[in-house]
Amino acid sequence: MAWRVAEPGVPTRPASEVASTAHGGSIRYGRDIRPILSDRCFLCHGPARAKRQAGLRLDSFEEATALRAGGAAIVPGSARESRAGARILSRDADEAMPPPDSGKHALTAAERALIVRWIDEGARYAPHWAFVPPTAPEPPASADGAARGPLDA
């Protein structure tokens, strides 16, 4: 996958990829959402307890969807009810995420739309592919019955 640089030192996914996913392709957490959250959110809302802000973790489904004062950060199926949805859509400098003083670039319109759609579609998290044990696929069935074993198929 080729990456483009929108601003010096800021790698982003190709515009065609973001646009195709944002306009109807299936959203995959590992491919579409985790890279955005990792780049813009996990520094303050990730696994590093010492750097965590507001006690919020967005890298864990259980933590991100936990009921907190004022509501859950992510309400699967409803970006409107999600505090994270409201924060990423806000234009108010005191509410917007990532905040202007974070050193992180603001989310693009396509990235905001993608996250909102992901939340509306259930905010399905998935483990990083490196932590998923490989499984052997089933060999295809032989149409003519000539296959004597899985290698033949």
PAKEGU-836550 format. One record per residue: x, y, z negated of N, C-alpha, C in turn. Coordinates in nm, 4 decimals. Layout:
BEGIN
npx:X, npy:Y, npz:Z, capx:X, capy:Y, capz:Z, cpx:X, cpy:Y, cpz:Z
...
//
This chain:
BEGIN
npx:0.0857, npy:-0.1165, npz:0.0000, capx:0.0000, capy:0.0000, capz:0.0000, cpx:0.0903, cpy:0.1227, cpz:0.0000
npx:0.0647, npy:0.2130, npz:0.0883, capx:0.1426, capy:0.3366, capz:0.0955, cpx:0.0810, cpy:0.4407, cpz:0.0027
npx:0.1662, npy:0.5106, npz:-0.0684, capx:0.1218, capy:0.6173, capz:-0.1572, cpx:0.1587, cpy:0.7492, cpz:-0.0949
npx:0.0796, npy:0.8477, npz:-0.1188, capx:0.1120, capy:0.9811, capz:-0.0702, cpx:0.1341, cpy:1.0697, cpz:-0.1915
npx:0.1984, npy:1.1800, npz:-0.1725, capx:0.2237, capy:1.2725, capz:-0.2821, cpx:0.1470, cpy:1.4007, cpz:-0.2545
npx:0.0462, npy:1.4285, npz:-0.3387, capx:-0.0379, capy:1.5462, capz:-0.3210, cpx:0.0369, cpy:1.6717, cpz:-0.3648
npx:0.1105, npy:1.6595, npz:-0.4710, capx:0.1911, capy:1.7685, capz:-0.5232, cpx:0.3243, cpy:1.7071, cpz:-0.5624
npx:0.4311, npy:1.7828, npz:-0.5619, capx:0.5608, capy:1.7254, capz:-0.5959, cpx:0.5561, cpy:1.6471, cpz:-0.7272
npx:0.5988, npy:1.5219, npz:-0.7197, capx:0.6057, capy:1.4389, capz:-0.8386, cpx:0.4742, cpy:1.3787, cpz:-0.8836
npx:0.3664, npy:1.3947, npz:-0.8076, capx:0.2360, capy:1.3417, capz:-0.8472, cpx:0.1913, cpy:1.2385, cpz:-0.7447
npx:0.2195, npy:1.1087, npz:-0.7685, capx:0.1759, capy:1.0072, capz:-0.6732, cpx:0.0256, cpy:0.9870, cpz:-0.6834
npx:-0.0386, npy:0.9728, npz:-0.5709, capx:-0.1819, capy:0.9466, capz:-0.5682, cpx:-0.2094, cpy:0.8396, cpz:-0.4648
npx:-0.3244, npy:0.7766, npz:-0.4762, capx:-0.3618, capy:0.6764, capz:-0.3776, cpx:-0.3962, cpy:0.7465, cpz:-0.2481
npx:-0.3800, npy:0.6768, npz:-0.1355, capx:-0.4153, capy:0.7377, capz:-0.0075, cpx:-0.5595, cpy:0.7857, cpz:-0.0090
npx:-0.5828, npy:0.9018, npz:0.0477, capx:-0.7167, capy:0.9620, capz:0.0482, cpx:-0.8179, cpy:0.8682, cpz:0.1119
npx:-0.7773, npy:0.7952, npz:0.2152, capx:-0.8707, capy:0.7048, capz:0.2822, cpx:-0.9178, cpy:0.5946, cpz:0.1885
npx:-0.8288, npy:0.5466, npz:0.0992, capx:-0.8672, capy:0.4433, capz:0.0038, cpx:-0.9643, cpy:0.4965, cpz:-0.0992
npx:-0.9329, npy:0.6106, npz:-0.1577, capx:-1.0208, capy:0.6688, capz:-0.2584, cpx:-1.1563, cpy:0.6983, cpz:-0.1962
npx:-1.1554, npy:0.7560, npz:-0.0775, capx:-1.2807, capy:0.7924, capz:-0.0112, cpx:-1.3624, cpy:0.6693, cpz:0.0240
npx:-1.2988, npy:0.5628, npz:0.0745, capx:-1.3763, capy:0.4452, capz:0.1136, cpx:-1.4387, cpy:0.3787, cpz:-0.0078
npx:-1.3665, npy:0.3740, npz:-0.1203, capx:-1.4226, capy:0.3161, capz:-0.2412, cpx:-1.5308, cpy:0.4068, cpz:-0.2978
npx:-1.5072, npy:0.5367, npz:-0.2950, capx:-1.6026, capy:0.6310, capz:-0.3518, cpx:-1.7328, cpy:0.6353, cpz:-0.2731
npx:-1.7302, npy:0.5935, npz:-0.1482, capx:-1.8505, capy:0.6020, capz:-0.0660, cpx:-1.9121, cpy:0.4668, cpz:-0.0356
npx:-1.8964, npy:0.3695, npz:-0.1240, capx:-1.9717, capy:0.2474, capz:-0.1048, cpx:-1.8952, cpy:0.1178, cpz:-0.1155
npx:-1.7618, npy:0.1167, npz:-0.1063, capx:-1.6889, capy:-0.0078, capz:-0.1238, cpx:-1.7003, cpy:-0.0529, cpz:-0.2682
npx:-1.6694, npy:-0.1790, npz:-0.2941, capx:-1.6794, capy:-0.2275, capz:-0.4311, cpx:-1.5669, cpy:-0.1678, cpz:-0.5159
npx:-1.5990, npy:-0.1366, npz:-0.6388, capx:-1.5012, capy:-0.0789, capz:-0.7308, cpx:-1.4399, cpy:-0.1923, cpz:-0.8108
npx:-1.3076, npy:-0.1943, npz:-0.8142, capx:-1.2361, capy:-0.2917, capz:-0.8958, cpx:-1.1543, cpy:-0.2136, cpz:-0.9983
npx:-1.1695, npy:-0.2520, npz:-1.1237, capx:-1.1017, capy:-0.1813, capz:-1.2328, cpx:-0.9512, cpy:-0.1739, cpz:-1.2102
npx:-0.8898, npy:-0.2869, npz:-1.1829, capx:-0.7448, capy:-0.2904, capz:-1.1679, cpx:-0.6925, cpy:-0.2113, cpz:-1.0496
npx:-0.7674, npy:-0.2079, npz:-0.9430, capx:-0.7243, capy:-0.1381, capz:-0.8220, cpx:-0.7639, cpy:0.0086, cpz:-0.8213
npx:-0.8829, npy:0.0393, npz:-0.8698, capx:-0.9393, capy:0.1737, capz:-0.8528, cpx:-0.9402, cpy:0.2593, cpz:-0.9788
npx:-0.9727, npy:0.2008, npz:-1.0919, capx:-0.9949, capy:0.2788, capz:-1.2141, cpx:-0.8724, cpy:0.2826, cpz:-1.3043
npx:-0.8130, npy:0.1667, npz:-1.3325, capx:-0.6981, capy:0.1641, capz:-1.4225, cpx:-0.5865, cpy:0.2589, cpz:-1.3785
npx:-0.5514, npy:0.2678, npz:-1.2485, capx:-0.4449, capy:0.3613, capz:-1.2108, cpx:-0.4776, cpy:0.5074, cpz:-1.2446
npx:-0.6022, npy:0.5460, npz:-1.2309, capx:-0.6417, capy:0.6837, capz:-1.2641, cpx:-0.6333, cpy:0.7048, cpz:-1.4150
npx:-0.6930, npy:0.6133, npz:-1.4908, capx:-0.6910, capy:0.6265, capz:-1.6364, cpx:-0.5481, cpy:0.6202, cpz:-1.6901
npx:-0.4681, npy:0.5325, npz:-1.6328, capx:-0.3297, capy:0.5191, capz:-1.6766, cpx:-0.2516, cpy:0.6481, cpz:-1.6536
npx:-0.2726, npy:0.7091, npz:-1.5392, capx:-0.2005, capy:0.8318, capz:-1.5055, cpx:-0.2490, cpy:0.9531, cpz:-1.5834
npx:-0.3787, npy:0.9629, npz:-1.6072, capx:-0.4336, capy:1.0856, capz:-1.6641, cpx:-0.4820, cpy:1.0727, cpz:-1.8084
npx:-0.5114, npy:0.9518, npz:-1.8552, capx:-0.5790, capy:0.9384, capz:-1.9844, cpx:-0.5022, cpy:0.8603, cpz:-2.0908
npx:-0.4297, npy:0.7554, npz:-2.0503, capx:-0.3725, capy:0.6645, capz:-2.1483, cpx:-0.2625, cpy:0.7261, cpz:-2.2344
npx:-0.1997, npy:0.8339, npz:-2.1921, capx:-0.0975, capy:0.8966, capz:-2.2754, cpx:-0.1585, cpy:0.9378, cpz:-2.4095
npx:-0.2778, npy:0.9940, npz:-2.4052, capx:-0.3457, capy:1.0392, capz:-2.5276, cpx:-0.4529, cpy:0.9421, cpz:-2.5768
npx:-0.5027, npy:0.8555, npz:-2.4890, capx:-0.6124, capy:0.7655, capz:-2.5260, cpx:-0.5801, cpy:0.6227, cpz:-2.4864
npx:-0.4561, npy:0.5827, npz:-2.5130, capx:-0.4108, capy:0.4488, capz:-2.4774, cpx:-0.3633, cpy:0.3709, cpz:-2.5982
npx:-0.2784, npy:0.2705, npz:-2.5733, capx:-0.2377, capy:0.1804, capz:-2.6807, cpx:-0.1405, cpy:0.2391, cpz:-2.7829
npx:-0.0700, npy:0.3466, npz:-2.7511, capx:0.0283, capy:0.4030, capz:-2.8434, cpx:-0.0410, cpy:0.4773, cpz:-2.9571
npx:-0.0472, npy:0.4138, npz:-3.0724, capx:-0.1184, capy:0.4710, capz:-3.1878, cpx:-0.0633, cpy:0.6073, cpz:-3.2278
npx:0.0679, npy:0.6266, npz:-3.2206, capx:0.1299, capy:0.7519, capz:-3.2639, cpx:0.0901, cpy:0.8698, cpz:-3.1754
npx:0.0571, npy:0.8444, npz:-3.0493, capx:0.0213, capy:0.9524, capz:-2.9567, cpx:-0.1293, cpy:0.9661, cpz:-2.9362
npx:-0.2060, npy:0.8753, npz:-2.9915, capx:-0.3502, capy:0.8719, capz:-2.9666, cpx:-0.4200, cpy:0.9944, cpz:-3.0230
npx:-0.5057, npy:1.0530, npz:-2.9427, capx:-0.5837, capy:1.1701, capz:-2.9810, cpx:-0.7277, cpy:1.1279, cpz:-3.0124
npx:-0.7854, npy:1.1868, npz:-3.1135, capx:-0.9254, capy:1.1649, capz:-3.1532, cpx:-0.9548, cpy:1.0187, cpz:-3.1852
npx:-0.8499, npy:0.9381, npz:-3.2080, capx:-0.8705, capy:0.7976, capz:-3.2410, cpx:-0.9370, cpy:0.7187, cpz:-3.1299
npx:-0.9279, npy:0.7667, npz:-3.0065, capx:-0.9980, capy:0.7036, capz:-2.8936, cpx:-0.9028, cpy:0.6286, cpz:-2.8033
npx:-0.9369, npy:0.5044, npz:-2.7755, capx:-0.8640, capy:0.4235, capz:-2.6778, cpx:-0.9558, cpy:0.3993, cpz:-2.5585
npx:-0.9057, npy:0.4319, npz:-2.4406, capx:-0.9822, capy:0.4069, capz:-2.3179, cpx:-0.9295, cpy:0.2848, cpz:-2.2425
npx:-0.8238, npy:0.2232, npz:-2.2923, capx:-0.7671, capy:0.1059, capz:-2.2254, cpx:-0.8311, cpy:-0.0239, cpz:-2.2725
npx:-0.9249, npy:-0.0169, npz:-2.3632, capx:-0.9919, capy:-0.1340, capz:-2.4186, cpx:-1.1434, cpy:-0.1150, cpz:-2.4101
npx:-1.2124, npy:-0.2121, npz:-2.3515, capx:-1.3582, capy:-0.2035, capz:-2.3397, cpx:-1.4228, cpy:-0.1862, cpz:-2.4766
npx:-1.3795, npy:-0.2661, npz:-2.5727, capx:-1.4403, capy:-0.2619, capz:-2.7062, cpx:-1.4247, cpy:-0.1240, cpz:-2.7696
npx:-1.3071, npy:-0.0661, npz:-2.7573, capx:-1.2811, capy:0.0650, capz:-2.8171, cpx:-1.3528, cpy:0.1770, cpz:-2.7409
npx:-1.3492, npy:0.1704, npz:-2.6087, capx:-1.4086, capy:0.2763, capz:-2.5265, cpx:-1.5607, cpy:0.2803, cpz:-2.5378
npx:-1.6207, npy:0.1637, npz:-2.5634, capx:-1.7672, capy:0.1571, capz:-2.5697, cpx:-1.8201, cpy:0.1583, cpz:-2.7131
npx:-1.7299, npy:0.1652, npz:-2.8116, capx:-1.7730, capy:0.1663, capz:-2.9518, cpx:-1.8502, cpy:0.2944, cpz:-2.9821
npx:-1.9540, npy:0.2798, npz:-3.0627, capx:-2.0332, capy:0.3957, capz:-3.1031, cpx:-1.9500, cpy:0.4813, cpz:-3.1970
npx:-1.9411, npy:0.6087, npz:-3.1653, capx:-1.8636, capy:0.7055, capz:-3.2419, cpx:-1.9539, cpy:0.8226, cpz:-3.2749
npx:-1.9072, npy:0.9106, npz:-3.3605, capx:-1.9836, capy:1.0319, capz:-3.3891, cpx:-2.0063, cpy:1.1054, cpz:-3.2579
npx:-2.1294, npy:1.1346, npz:-3.2264, capx:-2.1609, capy:1.2037, capz:-3.1012, cpx:-2.1870, cpy:1.1104, cpz:-2.9847
npx:-2.1685, npy:0.9795, npz:-3.0042, capx:-2.1950, capy:0.8830, capz:-2.8984, cpx:-2.0690, cpy:0.8130, cpz:-2.8516
npx:-2.0881, npy:0.7091, npz:-2.7726, capx:-1.9761, capy:0.6311, capz:-2.7205, cpx:-1.9054, cpy:0.7074, cpz:-2.6092
npx:-1.7755, npy:0.6874, npz:-2.5984, capx:-1.7001, capy:0.7501, capz:-2.4896, cpx:-1.7501, cpy:0.6973, cpz:-2.3557
npx:-1.7728, npy:0.5676, npz:-2.3489, capx:-1.8255, capy:0.5066, capz:-2.2266, cpx:-1.9481, cpy:0.4253, cpz:-2.2621
npx:-2.0591, npy:0.4568, npz:-2.1972, capx:-2.1831, capy:0.3814, capz:-2.2112, cpx:-2.2018, cpy:0.3081, cpz:-2.0790
npx:-2.1681, npy:0.1772, npz:-2.0749, capx:-2.1800, capy:0.1036, capz:-1.9489, cpx:-2.3199, cpy:0.1180, cpz:-1.8897
npx:-2.3233, npy:0.1585, npz:-1.7634, capx:-2.4501, capy:0.1762, capz:-1.6948, cpx:-2.5029, cpy:0.3180, cpz:-1.6965
npx:-2.4393, npy:0.4071, npz:-1.7732, capx:-2.4890, capy:0.5440, capz:-1.7813, cpx:-2.3772, cpy:0.6455, cpz:-1.8030
npx:-2.3266, npy:0.6999, npz:-1.6948, capx:-2.2251, capy:0.8049, capz:-1.7054, cpx:-2.2843, cpy:0.9286, cpz:-1.7726
npx:-2.4142, npy:0.9492, npz:-1.7537, capx:-2.4815, capy:1.0652, capz:-1.8129, cpx:-2.4772, cpy:1.0600, cpz:-1.9655
npx:-2.4897, npy:0.9406, npz:-2.0237, capx:-2.4864, capy:0.9252, capz:-2.1692, cpx:-2.3454, cpy:0.9084, cpz:-2.2228
npx:-2.2475, npy:0.8910, npz:-2.1355, capx:-2.1089, capy:0.8696, capz:-2.1758, cpx:-2.0395, cpy:1.0020, cpz:-2.2037
npx:-1.9751, npy:1.0105, npz:-2.3195, capx:-1.9017, capy:1.1326, capz:-2.3513, cpx:-1.7870, cpy:1.1523, cpz:-2.2538
npx:-1.7235, npy:1.0435, npz:-2.2105, capx:-1.6136, capy:1.0541, capz:-2.1137, cpx:-1.6654, cpy:1.1089, cpz:-1.9812
npx:-1.7829, npy:1.0654, npz:-1.9401, capx:-1.8417, capy:1.1162, capz:-1.8160, cpx:-1.8627, cpy:1.2661, cpz:-1.8231
npx:-1.9168, npy:1.3125, npz:-1.9342, capx:-1.9397, capy:1.4564, capz:-1.9509, cpx:-1.8075, cpy:1.5330, cpz:-1.9535
npx:-1.7061, npy:1.4753, npz:-2.0182, capx:-1.5781, capy:1.5454, capz:-2.0306, cpx:-1.5047, cpy:1.5554, cpz:-1.8971
npx:-1.5109, npy:1.4496, npz:-1.8148, capx:-1.4386, capy:1.4570, capz:-1.6874, cpx:-1.5104, cpy:1.5453, cpz:-1.5865
npx:-1.6414, npy:1.5648, npz:-1.6053, capx:-1.7175, capy:1.6502, capz:-1.5135, cpx:-1.7199, cpy:1.7961, cpz:-1.5579
npx:-1.6815, npy:1.8223, npz:-1.6822, capx:-1.6885, capy:1.9577, capz:-1.7363, cpx:-1.5877, cpy:2.0508, cpz:-1.6696
npx:-1.6296, npy:2.1742, npz:-1.6493, capx:-1.5411, capy:2.2787, capz:-1.5973, cpx:-1.4934, cpy:2.3706, cpz:-1.7097
npx:-1.5456, npy:2.3498, npz:-1.8302, capx:-1.5072, capy:2.4272, capz:-1.9474, cpx:-1.3685, cpy:2.3805, cpz:-1.9930
npx:-1.2721, npy:2.4698, npz:-2.0003, capx:-1.1347, capy:2.4350, capz:-2.0366, cpx:-1.1256, cpy:2.3690, cpz:-2.1744
npx:-1.2189, npy:2.3997, npz:-2.2640, capx:-1.2170, capy:2.3400, capz:-2.3973, cpx:-1.2749, cpy:2.1987, cpz:-2.3989
npx:-1.3484, npy:2.1620, npz:-2.2962, capx:-1.4134, capy:2.0314, capz:-2.2884, cpx:-1.3521, cpy:1.9396, cpz:-2.1838
npx:-1.2975, npy:1.9958, npz:-2.0776, capx:-1.2511, capy:1.9175, capz:-1.9625, cpx:-1.1402, cpy:1.8200, cpz:-2.0000
npx:-1.1431, npy:1.7054, npz:-1.9345, capx:-1.0387, capy:1.6045, capz:-1.9498, cpx:-0.9824, cpy:1.5733, cpz:-1.8123
npx:-0.8521, npy:1.5604, npz:-1.7997, capx:-0.7549, capy:1.5903, capz:-1.9040, cpx:-0.7471, cpy:1.7402, cpz:-1.9277
npx:-0.7152, npy:1.7802, npz:-2.0516, capx:-0.7107, capy:1.9231, capz:-2.0813, cpx:-0.5983, cpy:1.9924, cpz:-2.0050
npx:-0.6172, npy:2.1173, npz:-1.9719, capx:-0.5159, capy:2.1911, capz:-1.8945, cpx:-0.3774, cpy:2.1914, cpz:-1.9588
npx:-0.3692, npy:2.1886, npz:-2.0917, capx:-0.2388, capy:2.1929, capz:-2.1590, cpx:-0.1752, cpy:2.0547, cpz:-2.1779
npx:-0.2346, npy:1.9507, npz:-2.1174, capx:-0.1824, capy:1.8146, capz:-2.1339, cpx:-0.0613, cpy:1.7863, cpz:-2.0458
npx:-0.0390, npy:1.8721, npz:-1.9476, capx:0.0688, capy:1.8454, capz:-1.8524, cpx:0.0259, cpy:1.7515, cpz:-1.7420
npx:-0.0985, npy:1.7099, npz:-1.7435, capx:-0.1533, capy:1.6205, capz:-1.6414, cpx:-0.2356, cpy:1.7022, cpz:-1.5431
npx:-0.2345, npy:1.6597, npz:-1.4175, capx:-0.3150, capy:1.7277, capz:-1.3165, cpx:-0.4612, cpy:1.6925, cpz:-1.3360
npx:-0.5481, npy:1.7854, npz:-1.3021, capx:-0.6922, capy:1.7620, capz:-1.3115, cpx:-0.7331, cpy:1.6505, cpz:-1.2168
npx:-0.8384, npy:1.5817, npz:-1.2524, capx:-0.8922, capy:1.4785, capz:-1.1639, cpx:-0.9458, cpy:1.5436, cpz:-1.0371
npx:-0.9284, npy:1.4763, npz:-0.9254, capx:-0.9857, capy:1.5261, capz:-0.8008, cpx:-1.1350, cpy:1.4962, cpz:-0.8009
npx:-1.2069, npy:1.5573, npz:-0.7115, capx:-1.3507, capy:1.5318, capz:-0.7009, cpx:-1.3761, cpy:1.3846, cpz:-0.6697
npx:-1.2938, npy:1.3255, npz:-0.5832, capx:-1.3110, capy:1.1838, capz:-0.5476, cpx:-1.2846, cpy:1.0946, cpz:-0.6688
npx:-1.1842, npy:1.1275, npz:-0.7491, capx:-1.1545, capy:1.0479, capz:-0.8685, cpx:-1.2667, cpy:1.0592, cpz:-0.9713
npx:-1.3182, npy:1.1798, npz:-0.9897, capx:-1.4307, capy:1.1977, capz:-1.0830, cpx:-1.5512, cpy:1.1169, cpz:-1.0364
npx:-1.5823, npy:1.1251, npz:-0.9079, capx:-1.6972, capy:1.0514, capz:-0.8535, cpx:-1.6775, cpy:0.9011, cpz:-0.8702
npx:-1.5559, npy:0.8539, npz:-0.8511, capx:-1.5265, capy:0.7114, capz:-0.8640, cpx:-1.5449, cpy:0.6644, cpz:-1.0076
npx:-1.4965, npy:0.7406, npz:-1.1040, capx:-1.5120, capy:0.7028, capz:-1.2447, cpx:-1.6588, cpy:0.7057, cpz:-1.2850
npx:-1.7308, npy:0.8075, npz:-1.2432, capx:-1.8738, capy:0.8164, capz:-1.2749, cpx:-1.9475, cpy:0.6960, cpz:-1.2154
npx:-1.9168, npy:0.6624, npz:-1.0919, capx:-1.9823, capy:0.5465, capz:-1.0281, cpx:-1.9466, cpy:0.4174, cpz:-1.1005
npx:-1.8196, npy:0.4031, npz:-1.1402, capx:-1.7759, capy:0.2848, capz:-1.2140, cpx:-1.8542, cpy:0.2714, cpz:-1.3447
npx:-1.8693, npy:0.3813, npz:-1.4177, capx:-1.9461, capy:0.3771, capz:-1.5424, cpx:-2.0918, cpy:0.3416, cpz:-1.5129
npx:-2.1512, npy:0.4065, npz:-1.4128, capx:-2.2904, capy:0.3786, capz:-1.3776, cpx:-2.3117, cpy:0.2336, cpz:-1.3348
npx:-2.2090, npy:0.1723, npz:-1.2771, capx:-2.2194, capy:0.0328, capz:-1.2329, cpx:-2.1836, cpy:-0.0669, cpz:-1.3425
npx:-2.1641, npy:-0.0199, npz:-1.4656, capx:-2.1420, capy:-0.1114, capz:-1.5766, cpx:-2.0058, cpy:-0.1026, cpz:-1.6422
npx:-1.9170, npy:-0.0211, npz:-1.5919, capx:-1.7837, capy:0.0002, capz:-1.6513, cpx:-1.7153, cpy:-0.1320, cpz:-1.6830
npx:-1.7096, npy:-0.2191, npz:-1.5842, capx:-1.6463, capy:-0.3496, capz:-1.6061, cpx:-1.4948, cpy:-0.3357, cpz:-1.6096
npx:-1.4377, npy:-0.3769, npz:-1.7217, capx:-1.2926, capy:-0.3812, capz:-1.7371, cpx:-1.2461, cpy:-0.5183, cpz:-1.6901
npx:-1.1196, npy:-0.5303, npz:-1.6572, capx:-1.0599, capy:-0.6583, capz:-1.6204, cpx:-0.9165, cpy:-0.6570, cpz:-1.6707
npx:-0.8673, npy:-0.7729, npz:-1.7142, capx:-0.7290, capy:-0.7755, capz:-1.7600, cpx:-0.6335, cpy:-0.7511, cpz:-1.6428
npx:-0.5155, npy:-0.7034, npz:-1.6731, capx:-0.4137, capy:-0.6844, capz:-1.5700, cpx:-0.3874, cpy:-0.8200, cpz:-1.5048
npx:-0.3685, npy:-0.8221, npz:-1.3754, capx:-0.3523, capy:-0.9476, capz:-1.3029, cpx:-0.2378, cpy:-1.0318, cpz:-1.3589
npx:-0.1359, npy:-0.9690, npz:-1.4155, capx:-0.0213, capy:-1.0432, capz:-1.4673, cpx:-0.0579, cpy:-1.1277, cpz:-1.5894
npx:-0.1708, npy:-1.0969, npz:-1.6543, capx:-0.2118, capy:-1.1709, capz:-1.7724, cpx:-0.3233, cpy:-1.2708, cpz:-1.7431
npx:-0.3568, npy:-1.2899, npz:-1.6169, capx:-0.4598, capy:-1.3852, capz:-1.5782, cpx:-0.3903, cpy:-1.5123, cpz:-1.5293
npx:-0.4129, npy:-1.6263, npz:-1.5961, capx:-0.3472, capy:-1.7497, capz:-1.5531, cpx:-0.3886, cpy:-1.7861, cpz:-1.4102
npx:-0.2922, npy:-1.8286, npz:-1.3290, capx:-0.3278, capy:-1.8676, capz:-1.1922, cpx:-0.4107, cpy:-1.9955, cpz:-1.1932
npx:-0.4970, npy:-2.0061, npz:-1.0971, capx:-0.5783, capy:-2.1264, capz:-1.0816, cpx:-0.5598, cpy:-2.1788, cpz:-0.9400
npx:-0.5650, npy:-2.3086, npz:-0.9277, capx:-0.5508, capy:-2.3708, capz:-0.7959, cpx:-0.6846, cpy:-2.3634, cpz:-0.7235
npx:-0.6838, npy:-2.3165, npz:-0.5997, capx:-0.8095, capy:-2.3114, capz:-0.5253, cpx:-0.8512, cpy:-2.4517, cpz:-0.4798
npx:-0.9795, npy:-2.4681, npz:-0.4579, capx:-1.0305, capy:-2.5932, capz:-0.4036, cpx:-0.9943, cpy:-2.5993, cpz:-0.2554
npx:-0.9388, npy:-2.7118, npz:-0.2091, capx:-0.9083, capy:-2.7200, capz:-0.0659, cpx:-1.0384, cpy:-2.7234, cpz:0.0147
npx:-1.0355, npy:-2.6702, npz:0.1345, capx:-1.1577, capy:-2.6705, capz:0.2156, cpx:-1.1974, cpy:-2.8124, cpz:0.2539
npx:-1.3249, npy:-2.8308, npz:0.2733, capx:-1.3751, capy:-2.9614, capz:0.3160, cpx:-1.3367, cpy:-2.9845, cpz:0.4621
npx:-1.3092, npy:-3.1082, npz:0.4945, capx:-1.2739, capy:-3.1421, capz:0.6317, cpx:-1.4018, cpy:-3.1577, cpz:0.7124
npx:-1.4122, npy:-3.0820, npz:0.8198, capx:-1.5321, capy:-3.0865, capz:0.9023, cpx:-1.5466, cpy:-3.2198, cpz:0.9751
npx:-1.4346, npy:-3.2793, npz:1.0161, capx:-1.4432, capy:-3.4023, capz:1.0946, cpx:-1.4095, cpy:-3.5270, cpz:1.0129
npx:-1.3807, npy:-3.5100, npz:0.8843, capx:-1.3514, capy:-3.6240, capz:0.7977, cpx:-1.2122, cpy:-3.6805, cpz:0.8155
npx:-1.1279, npy:-3.6136, npz:0.8923, capx:-0.9930, capy:-3.6642, capz:0.9195, cpx:-0.8954, cpy:-3.6381, cpz:0.8047
npx:-0.9282, npy:-3.5460, npz:0.7164, capx:-0.8366, capy:-3.5131, capz:0.6081, cpx:-0.8332, cpy:-3.6292, cpz:0.5079
npx:-0.7121, npy:-3.6780, npz:0.4807, capx:-0.6964, capy:-3.7894, capz:0.3861, cpx:-0.6653, cpy:-3.7388, cpz:0.2457
npx:-0.6328, npy:-3.6120, npz:0.2327, capx:-0.5994, capy:-3.5553, capz:0.1028, cpx:-0.6016, cpy:-3.4026, cpz:0.1102
npx:-0.5719, npy:-3.3353, npz:-0.0039, capx:-0.5803, capy:-3.1888, capz:-0.0066, cpx:-0.4823, cpy:-3.1213, cpz:0.0887
npx:-0.3652, npy:-3.1823, npz:0.1108, capx:-0.2696, capy:-3.1203, capz:0.2035, cpx:-0.3209, cpy:-3.1250, cpz:0.3458
npx:-0.3885, npy:-3.2307, npz:0.3821, capx:-0.4444, capy:-3.2403, capz:0.5165, cpx:-0.5545, cpy:-3.1365, cpz:0.5377
npx:-0.6302, npy:-3.1104, npz:0.4318, capx:-0.7399, capy:-3.0141, capz:0.4434, cpx:-0.6840, cpy:-2.8754, cpz:0.4656
//
